[in-house]
Amino acid sequence: MSVREAEVLALLGEHLTHAEIAGRLFLSVRTVESHAAWLRRKLAIPGHRELVRYAAAQRGATPAPLPLPLTSFVGRARELSDLAGRLLAHRLVSVVGPGGAGKTRLAQTVMSHVQDRFAGRVSYVDLAPVSEPAGLPAAVAEACGVADLPGRDTVAALLRGLGEQPTLLVLDNCEHVVNAVALLVESLVSGCPLLHVLVTSRARLVLPFEQVFTLGGLSAGGDAVELFVQRAVSAGWQAPDGAQLARIAEVCRSLDGLALAIELAAVRVPALGLEVVERGLADHEALLVSGPRVGHRHRSMHDTLELSFRLLASAEQAVLCRVFGVRGRFHGRRGNVRRGVRRGQDGRRSRSTRPARRPEPRGARRLDAGPLAAARAGPPVRRCADGRR
């Protein structure tokens, strides 16, 4: 769409006649009619009334405001720099990691750091409220300020609205509609040559041009401790001494460095004390729960793990239920737990549901500590137990 056509479209949205538009833009009426005809062809709109209705809706549509952080961003300096570099160099970058790792906050911080490179054309879409894949295009169009008229192709409207200007689109919390997101992103990236997309999800989109940025937990001896201390002090705790910092590092290590778990534990310290929080890690269901939050996904580690559990296929849920029964350490590559069958050291198949007992390999992890243990008494495992009865 040319600049002149955009001007004509905007004035049509004000319900001006062709003659009024001609007088406003110092054009002939015939020239305005020609621009209007070209607009109808380009936008695939059949008549003048429909074009005016579209122009009015486009004029009233405004992008949703970008989210404002309520707390300070702690650590992740290397990840922040690396992710910003990848986003500027590639059209699609997916931040993938477990629930509670801090994907959303990292994406929002990167978004604010690079928005000047996109001349402020940045749109953020939280997909957590989108329950059905069919509602995805409309949710993205609304956040981007693209008019979505009944009976019109929303994806086509997005392609026109995002246009050929440098634009950053951030799609947050995609895991529950990941297939629909993949289809939409592929269409948008193919049709908008200057569009960059940043995705956060617990699962990748599996597109050939996707750059996957894996996000794990915070380092227990550095960023994790800093996050714990900041959140605890903000909640009213006095700054810790050296001995307490070592204990905090151990708490963060037991929580696998997951930012959400650390924050939930830290805000309990002023009321309970560090010693009680340390002991309380054995009862994650009572400890790692916050007060009311916007949305249910991050009120507790159980809410976060519950969503991850529901996203698994039934066979994967069955395997996870068996793994939850393991005490001590477990390594996926050597456990050979699959559909109730394991292989012994002689290679023969056995109906035992217990993983083979072998020396602990590097990378093995304890399942009776950390956030994974926090879910043992939670809804996913209770459902597993109910299913075995």
N, C-alpha and C positions, 0 to 999 in steps of 0.2 A: 504494500500500500504506500503510495507516494504521500509526501507531506501535504499537498493540495487536497488529495482525496481524504486524508485524515481530518483536515479542516472542514471539508464539506460534511463528512460523517458527523463530526462533533456538532455542527450547526443544525443538522437534521435532528440530532438528539434534543435540541432545544425547541423542536417543532416549528422551525422557520420554513417559510415557503421558498421555492427556487428563486423567486424574484428577490426576496429578502436576503437570501444567501448571496446572490449576485451583487446586491448593493453593499453588503458587509465586506465582501472579498474583492470588490472592484472587478468583477467578471461579468461576462454576458450571461443571460439566462440560459442560452443554448449550451454554453460551456459547463454550467452547473448541471444541466440535465445530462450532459455527456459523462461527467464525473459520477453522477448518481447511477447511471446505467452500468458503468464499469464496476462500481461498488457492488451492485446486485449480482453481476456475473462472478466477480471474485469471491463473494461471500455466499454464493449459491442461494440467494434470497429471491423468491419469485416476483414480488411486487413492491410498489412504493410504500404501502402501509407497513408491510413486514420490515422493510428497511428502516423506516422511522422508528418502529417499535424496538428493533435491534439497537439502533443508535442511542435511543433513550436509556435502554438497559445498560449498554456499555458505558454510557456517561455516568450512570449512578453507581456502577460497580467500582469498589475501591479495594486494594489489597488489604488483607488482615494485618494488623500491627505485629511487629516482631516481638517475641517473648522477651521480657526483662528479667534478668536473674535476681533472685531474692537473697542469695548468699554469695560469698566470694568463691572464685574458682581457685582451687588449691592444686599445685603441682602440675604434672603432665606436660612440662615444658618441651621435652623431646617429642612427645606424641603430638602436641599442638603444632609444632613447627613442621613435623613430617606430614601430618594430615593436610595442613594448609598448602604445602608444596605439591602434594599429589592432586589436590582438588583443582589447583590452577593448571596443572599439566595434563589432566585427564578429564573426559566428559562425564564419567560416572565413577564415583567412589562410594563403597559401602563400608560403614563402620560396623563390624560384626563382633559380638561378644555376648557373654551370659547376662541375664537380667541382673540389674543392680551394679553393673561394672562402671557406669557413668557415661554411656554412649551419648545420651541426649545432651548432657551438660557439655561434653567435649564438642559435639557438633554445633551447639549454639554459640560456644566461645569462638570456634573457628569461623563460623558465619559472620560474627561481628568483626573479626580480624580482616576478612577478605572482601567485605561488602563494597569497599571503595573501588576495588578492581572491577566490580560489575556496575559501577556508577549508581549504586544504591538499589539496583533492580534485584532484590532478594526477596524470596517468598518462603515462608516456613509453614509446613503443614503437619500437624499432629494427627496421625492416623489411628491413634488409640480408640477414639469414639466411633470409628467406621467399622461397623459390625459385619457388613456384607460387601463382597467384592464389587457388586454393581454400584454401590454408592461412592466408590473411589474417585472416578473422574469429577463428579459434582463437588466433592470435598476439596479437591485440588483446585478446581476452577474458582470456588468461593474464596479460598485463601489467596489465590493469585489476583483476585479482582477481575476475573474474566466473566462476562455476562453469559449465563447459562439459561437460554430460553427453552420453554417446554417444546418438545418435538424436534429440537435441533440436536445435532451430533456434538456432544460435549467435548470429545477429543479433538474434533475439527476446530471448535471454538478455542480450545487451549493452544492449538498449533498457531492459529491466527493471533491470539492474544500475546503469546510469548514471543512471536515474531522473530526477527533476525537481529535483535540487539543482545549484547552480552547479558545473560541472566543466570542467577543461581537459584535453584529450586532445592529446598531441603525437605525430605520426606522422613519423618521421625516415627519410630515404632511400627515398622512394616511387617513384622514376623507373622501376624495372623492373616494377612492378605498378601503374602509375598508373591504368589503367582500372578495376581492381578496387577501388583506394582510392577513386576517385571515386564508384563505386556504393555502397560502404559508408558513406562520409562523408555522402552525400546521405540515406541511410536514417537514420543516427544523428542528424544535425542536424534532420531533419524530425520525428523521434520524441522528441527530448529538448530541450525548449524552452530550457533553461539551459546547454546544452553549447556550449563553444567549442573549435574544432579549429585547431591549428597544424601545418602540413605543411611539410616540406622536400623539395625535389625538383629535378631538372634539367629537368623539364617540368611545366607547370601542369596542374591537374585539368580545366580547361575546364568549370566549373560556373557557372551564372548568378550565384550569390551569393558567388563566390570573390573575395577581395581578394588581388591578386598583389603581393608585395613583392620587387622585383628586387634581387639582391645581386651586386655586381661586385667588382673587386679593391680592395685597400687603396690609399689615396693614397700615391704613391711618396715624397713628401717629408715625410710625417708618420707616420701609423699604421704603414705598411709598414716604415719605418726603425726605429721603436720595437720592433716585433715581432722584426725581424732581430737587433737589438742584445740584446734580452732573452734570446732563445733562444741566441745565441752566447755571451753572458756566463754563462748558466746551464750551458753545456757546458764552461766553463773558460777562455774568452777574456777578455782584459783590456778594460776599457771603451775604446772607440775615441776618437780625437781628431777635431777638426773636419774635417781633410782626409779622413780615413777615412769620416766620415759622408756626405760628398758622393759618395764611391765606392760606399758601401752603397746610397745612393738610386738610383744608376744600375743597380746589380745588381737592386734591387727593381723598377725600371722595366722592365728586360729580362725580368723574370718576370711582367709584367702585374699585379703586386700580388697575385697569388694566394697566400693564406696558407700553403697546404700547400707550394708550391714554395719560398717564403721560408724556412719552418722547415727544410725538408730541406737547403737551401743553408747556412743559418746554423750548424747543428750540425756542419758540416764545417770551419768556420773555425779552431777551436782546433787541429786536427790538421794542416790543410793551409795555413792562412794565407789572408788576404783576397785576395792577388794570385793565388794558385793557383785559388781559387774563381772569381775573375773570369775567368781564362783557361778554367777548366773549364766555364763556361756553354756553350761551343761543343760540349761532349760531355755533354749532359744525361742520356744514358742511364747514364753512369757516376756522375755527380754527384748527381742528384736521386733518390737511392735511400736509404731508411733501413734500420735494422736490423729485427728482428722486431717486428711490431705485431699487436694484436688485430684479426683480419680482414685480408683482402688488399687491400681497396679503396684504402687510403692508404699502402701501403708505398713507393710511388714515383709519380711523375707518369705513368709508363707505365700502371700499374694503373688510375689514375683515367681516363686518356684511353681505355684499352681498353674500360672499361665504357661510356663515352659512345658509342664507336664501335659497340659491339654493340647499343645501344638504337636506332640509326638504321635506317630502312627501307633496303632494298637499293639503291633509286635514290639515296637520300641518301648512302649509303656510296660509291657510284660517283662522285658529285660531289665528295665530300670527298677521294677518292683523286686526282682530277684537280687539285684545289686544292693538295694537298700537293706536286705537281710544280712549282708556281709559285715562282719566286725573286723577291725584291724585294717590292713592295707589291701588294696586291690589294684590290679593293672589290667586295663581293657584288652591289651594285645595278648596277654597270657591267661586271662580268666576264662576265655572260651565259653562264656555263658551266652547261649543263644537258643531260644525256644526250649529251654529245659534240657539241653543236650550239651555235654562237654566232652572234650577229647582228653584221654589220659596220656601219660608219657609214652605209652606204646602206640599211640595213634588211634586206638579203638574208641568207638563212641560209647558213652555211658549215659544213662538216664538221670544221673545225679544232677541236682540243681546247684551244688556247691562248686565254686571255682577250684581249679587244681591248686594244691598247696605246693608252692615252689619258692625258692629264695626270692626276696623282694628285689625286683629290677629297679633301675633308675627310672624315675617318673611315676612310681607307684604312689598312691596317696591314701591317707586314712579316711575311712568313711564314717568313723564314729566321732569326728570333730569337724569344725568349720560349718559353713552354711549348708552343705549337703546334709549334715546331721540335723540341721535345724528343721528340715522337712520331715524327719522320721515320724513325728507325731502329727504331721500336718495332713491336709485333705488328700493329697495324691496317694500317700502311703496308706491312709485309712481306707481309701477306695481299693487299693491293691489287696489289703487284708480282707476286705469284704468280698472281693472277687474270688479269693481262694477258699472261702468257707463253703 
